[in-house]
Amino acid sequence: MKLSAMLEDAAATGDVPAVEVAGLDYDSRRIGEGDVFFAFPGEQVDGHRFVDAARASGAAAIVSERPAPGGDAGVWVTVDHGRRALAEAALAFYDHPDRRLKLIGVTGTNGKTTTVALIDQILRTAGFTTAKLGTIEHRVGDRAVAAVNTTPESLDLVRYFAELEEIGGTHVALEASSHALELGRIYGMAFDTAVFTNLSQDHLDLHGDMASYARAKRRLFEGAGGPAPRTAVINVDDPVGREFLAVGGFEATTVGRAEDADVRAVGVEADLDGLRIALETPAGPLEIRSELAALYNVENILAAVGTGLAQGLGLTTIREGVESCTAVPGRFEAIREGQDFLVVVDYAHTDDALRNLIEAARAIAGKGRILTLFGCGGDRDREKRPRMGQVAGELSDRVFLTSDNPRHEDPLRILADAEVGLQRVDADYVRVPDRRKAMREALMEARSGDVVLIAGKGHEPYQIIGSEKLKFDDRETARELLHELRGRS
């Protein structure tokens, strides 16, 4: 395929040459003879540093937002937006598999991973061969790949689409993060269904303010450089969802507890065994029992039910799919090692998610105390740290403030930011920077009937300190400590 055909819609400076292209990539280590290298800045490394390596490996052309440097005699195409150009080129090179598959994109601050898992399970229950792409892992058919980004780069996405099509697959459920929407990772792709869960403060280090953050999410419903989605499933309990509903151009299914929601929860019971939900839907009433034991999962289940209906599935299939989704790693994941109190590991890393987590624990704790361990990520939005501290302090009986992924920030400075919120509400808390030691203290303090919440990292099997990615899994660590403490008793 010729480069000019792949980039005919890209905003290029000057003419794009009709160079025959063998392949394309944004990683110079995978460039071969006749490939096109897309150079753009990444989160950690600037791809322009590897232009010479790509040339040496046989790159037929370089595509970049920058003009060609002096002395570069090869083919160089300058475009307005490197990642958008990559998305357009990938879709063209692989003959637009997005147009034949049914893409379902889930966006929102909280609940994306669980909602995608529920949707995928509903689709698999219906007999479809699917792909599920998100924070924990990417799976195409039965092949699983470890996830690097919540939403992969466009080229990787399109390759997954093409792979799914080759094995006879039909549906893709993916997490559409605000980063992906802002940076152009899903630019130009044709989504069949767009799903909105909720919006609360997060990622302001990238977006700057909440209005910009909401605009990034809104792009999924406007088409994100491609056609508008055929259908949309929108949580109208969130006022931002009602704003997205006004975008129009799609067939909408509204979900929530609001009286005017198409898919509405009219009765909810929660305990340690899970949820029992009574719903009203356009297709009739629906009763669901779910092992996902947290009240905030009601919102995720509503979104999944709405998506199933938008995909034309029957209520029996939808119910069976939801009920067969029994656990999502690191999402209200119970750690049971014979102790007489509950330990829960959860990915909550925003003030809203932390509030939902603690309230879900409170609903099932009875007379037991809530002991909450949390930290805040470094090199990320500082504004949410005191808010997280305040929420933890207000709603917990005792708080263990510790490190999350400090990255390149001073861990003590991060703790000090969160401590402002704890002090604001005169919280009962202890500050233990070492995460393992903090977990040990929390578990030692727990009594029969208590709930220990270990929040922030969820499924992550690492802790990032400086530039090092150290092995650290909250779930494994909690199990080790519980065994250790049981041996002492």
N, C-alpha and C positions, 0 to 999 in steps of 0.2 A: 504494500500500500504506500502511496506517496504522501510525504509530509504535508504538502499543500492541501491535500484532501482531508487530512486529519485535523488540520488547524484552520479550516476555511471559515469557521465562526469565531475564532479567537481574535482578540483585538491586537493584531501584530503591527509593529512599526515597520513599514515597508513590505515588499512582496515576500511571500513564503515560497522557497524553491521547491520544485517538484522532485525532491530527492526520494529514492526508493528506500523504504524503511523496513528493517527486519524485525524490530521490536522496540520497546521503550521502557525506560526505568528512571527512577529518581535516586537510585543507589548505584554509585559508580562501580561497586564490587560485582554487580550483576550485569554490567554492560558488556555486550559482545559485538562482533563485527557487524556494522550496518545498523546498530541501534541508535536511538535518540536519547540523549541524557537531558533530563529536566533538572535544572539547578535552581534551588530556592532555599532560603534560610529555614532551618529546622529549629526545634525548641532548644537543642543543645549544640548543634553543629550546622555551619553554613555550607550547603552543598556546592557553592562556588569554589570552595577549597579543593574540590576533587575534579574540576574540569580537565586538568591535564591528565589525570589518571584515566578519565573516561575516554579522552582522545587516544591515549596510549592503548586502550583496550579495543579500539576500532570504532568509536562513536561516529556516526555519519553526520550528526548535527547536535548542537547545543541549543536548548530553549531556556531563556532566562528573562527576568524582568529588567536586567541590566544590559546596557550596550556592550558589544564585544570589546574586550580589552585590546589595547594597541599590540600589534604583532600577531594576533590570532588570525590565521589565514583560512581556517575551516569555515564550515557553514554554521552561522550563528543567527538565531531568530529571537528578536526582542519582542516580548508580549507585555501587556498591561498587568496581567495577573498570572503568575506561574502555576499556581495550583489549579486555577480554573482551566488554564490551557492543558494541563495534564489530564484533568477530568474529561475535557472534550476530546482529546486525542485518544484516551483509553477507550471511551465509548465508541468512537469511530473505528479504532483498530480492531476491536472485538465485536463489531457489527451490532452494537446496541442491544445486548441481552436484557437490559432493563425494560425494554419495550415489550418483550415477550413474557418475562416473569412478572409476578405480582409482588412489588416492593411495598413493604409496610414499615414506615419509619416512626419511631417513638421518640418524642422529645419532651423535655421538662427537667426540673431540677432533681426531684426525687422519684424513685419508682421505675425508672427506665429498664433496669436490668430484670426486675421481677416481672414487669409487664411484658417484656419481650419473651421471657421464658414461658409465661402463661399463654401468650398468643401462639408461640411455636408449638407448645404441647397440644393446644386445640387443633391446629392445622395437622399435626402428625396423627392425632386421634381420628381426624377426618380422612386419613389415608394418603395425604400428600407427602412428597419428598421435599424437604425444606432446607434452608440455611438459616442459622441463628448467629448474628454477629453483634458482639457487645463487650462489656467491660471485663467479664470473667474469662471468656474464651470465644473463639469463632468456630462454628461447626457447619460443615457443608455435607449434607447427607449424614453419614456416620463418621466422617473424618473430622477430628478436632484439632485445632491449632491454638496455641497460647496467644492471648491478646496482648498487644503492645499499647495500642490506643483504644479508647472506647469505640470510636469510629475509625476504621483504617483509612489510609490514604486512598484516594479515588482509584488509582491503578489496582491496588490490592482488592478493593471492593469489586471492581469490574471483573477481575480474574476469578474471584469467588462466584460471581454471577455466571460467568461462562462455564465454570466447573459444574455448578449446579445444573445448568441447562444440559450439559453433556450427559449427566446421569439421569436425566428425565425429571428433574425437579421443577417445581412450579412457583414456590413462594419463598420470599426472604423477609424475615423479621429482623430489623436492625435498630440499634440505639443511634439516634441522630443527635449527637452532642452539640452544644452551642459552639464549641471549638470547630467542629466539622462544618457547621453552617457558616460560621464567620470566615473560616479560612478557605472554603471552597472545596472541601473533600467530597461533598455529594453534589457538586454543581452540575446542573444540566440533566440529572437523572430523573426518570419518569417514575414517580411514586403512585401506586394505586391507592394507598391509604396513609394518611398522616394522623398521628395520635398525639394528643397533648395530655400530660399528667398533672402538672402544677408548676408554679414558679415561686421561688423564694431566693434570698440572697446567696449567691455563689459566683465564683469566677469573675469578680470585679477587677481582678488583676489583669484580665484580658479585655473585658468590655468597658470598664470605667465606671458605669453607673447602671442602675436597674433598667432604665429605659432602653439603653443599648443592648443589654442582655435580653430583654423581651423581644427587641427587633430581630436579634439573631434567631431566636426560636420561631418567630413569625415567618421567617423565610421558607420554612418547610411547607407552610400552608399557602404561600404565594407561588411556590414552584421552585425556588432556589436555583433559578437559571434554566429550569426545564418547565414542562407543562405543570399546571396546577394539579394536585392529586384528584383522583376521581371521587374519593370519599374522605371524610375526616371524622375522627372520633375525639370529642373534646369534653374535658371535665369542666362543667359550667359552675361547679362550686367555687372555682377559682375565678376571680374577676378578669384576670388576663385571658382565661379561656373564652369568656364572653366577647372579649375584644377580638380574639382570633376568629370566632364564629362569624364576625362581621366581615371578614375578608371575602367570603363568598367564592363562587366558582366551583364548589364541590357539593356533594350530597352529604349533609351533616347528620351524625348520630351523637346526641348529647348524653353525657353520663354524669351521675352524681347523686346527691341526696335531695337536691332541689326539686320542688314540686313540678317544674316544667321539664325535667330531664327525661329523655326518651328511655334510657335504662337507669332505673332508680332503685336504690337500696331502701326498702321499707321496714326491714327488721334485721338487726345484727346482734349476735351473741358471740362472746369471745371467752376462751379459757385456755388452759395449757395444752389442750388437745387440738386447738385450732379455732376456726370460724364457722358459724352457721349464718348464712345470709339469705334473706328473702328478697327477691327482686321483682319489679314490674318491668316488662319489656314490650316493645311493639309486637313481638311474636307470642306474648302471653306471659303468665307468671313463671318464675323459676326459683327453685330452692337449691342452694349449693352448700355443701360441707367441704371445707378446705383445711388441710393440715398446716397451712401458712398461718402461724399463730401470732398475729399482730394486727391490731385494729387498722393500721395504715394500709394494710394489704387489701382492705375493702375497696379503696380507690383504685388499686392496681387491677383487682378482679373485675370491677365495673368496666375499666378501659378495655380489658381483654374480651369481656362478653360483648361489648359494643363493637369491637373489631370483628369478632366472629360473625355477628349479625351483618356487618358491612360486607363481609366476604360471602354472604349468602348461606351460612351454615345454620343447621337446625339447633334448637335448644338442647336436645339430648346430647348431641355431639359436643356442644359447648360446655355443658355441665360435666361430662365425662373427661373432657380435656382439662378443665380447671381442677377437678378433683384428683386427677392423676399427676398433677404438678405438686409434688410433696415437699420439696425443699429447694432453696436457691442458696448456693454457698455464700456465707458471710452476710446473709440477710436474715436477721432475727434467728440466727442459727444456735440452737440449744446445745450446750456441752454437758453431757451427762456421764459422770464417772462415779456414780453411786453416792454423791453428796446429797444432803437433805435440803439444799437450796438450789435455785435455778441460776445457771450461768448462761448468758446470751452474748454472742459476738455479732456485731452489726457494723455496716459500712457507714453509718450516719456521720457525716462530716460537715454539716451545715447546722445552723441554729434551728431551722425548721425541721430537719430530719431528726435532730437530737430531741426536740420537743415531741415529735411523733413517736419516737422510740420509747422515751420515758413514759409517756401517757399510755402506750400499748402495754408496757410492763406493769404499770400501776393498775390497769384494768384486770390483770390476772394475778396480782400479788396478794390480794386479800389484805390481811393484817401485816404482811411482811414488809420489810424496808426495801427501798431502792438504793443500791450503792452503784454509782455511776463513775466509770473510769473513762476519761477522754483526753485528747490533746488536739492540737491544730497543726496543719501542715505548713511547712516553711516555704518561702518563695511564692506564696499565694495570698489571696485577699486578706489583709490584716483587719479590715473593718468587721469581719464576722467573728473574730476571736472573742472580744468582750461579750458579744451577743450570745455566743455559745456558752460562755462561762455563766452568764446570767440565767439562761434557760436551765442549765445543769443544776445551778444552785437553787433556783426556785422550786424545781420539781423533784429533786432527789433528797433523800434523807442524809446522805453523805457523798461527797465528791472526791475522787482521786485524780488530781490534775497531773498529767504526765506528757511525755513527748509522743508525737505521731511520727511523721516523716519530716524532720527539721530541715532536710536538704542543706542549703548553704547558709541558713540563718543560725544565729546563736539560739540554742534551745531554751535558755533561760529568758531571753527576750520574748520568745513566743509565749512562754508560760506567764510572763508578766502581763502581756496583752490580754490573755484570757482571764487572768486573776482580777483584772479591773471589774469584770462582770460578776464574778463570784463575790467580791467585796461589796459591790453595789447592793446585793440582796442579803448581806450578812450570812453567807452560806457556811455550813459545816463542811470544811474541806481540808485536805492535806496535799502538799505539793511534793511529788516524787518524780524527778526528771527521768530516771531510768524506768522504761516501760515494764520490763520484767519485774523489777522490784515493786513497782506500783501495783501490778496485777497480783503479786504475792500478798501484799498488804491487804488489798481488797478481799481476796479469797479467805485470808486468815480472819478477817473481821466478820465475814458473813455468818449469820445464824440460820437455824432452821426456818424455812419459809421465806427467806429473803430472796431478792433477785439482784444478781450482779450483772451490770451491763458493761461490756467492754466495747467501746464505740470508736469508730474512725477508720479502721483499716479493713475490717471485714474479711474478704477472701484473700487479701494481699499476703503473699508469703515472704515479704521482705520489709526492711525498714531502710529508708534512704537517709544517710547521715553524711553531709558533705557531698562528695561525688561517688561515695561507696553505696552499693546496694547490698545490704547485709541480710542474711537469712533470718527471718523473724516472722512467724505465723502466729497470730493471736490465738487461733484455735488449738494448734499444737502446744503452744506455751501454756495455755490454760489447762490442758489435759495433763501435761507434765507436772505442773504445780499442784493440781488436785491430787495426783498420785503421791507426790511428795508429802503433802500435808496429811493425807490419809495415813501414810506410814508413820507419821509422828503422833497420831491420835491414839 
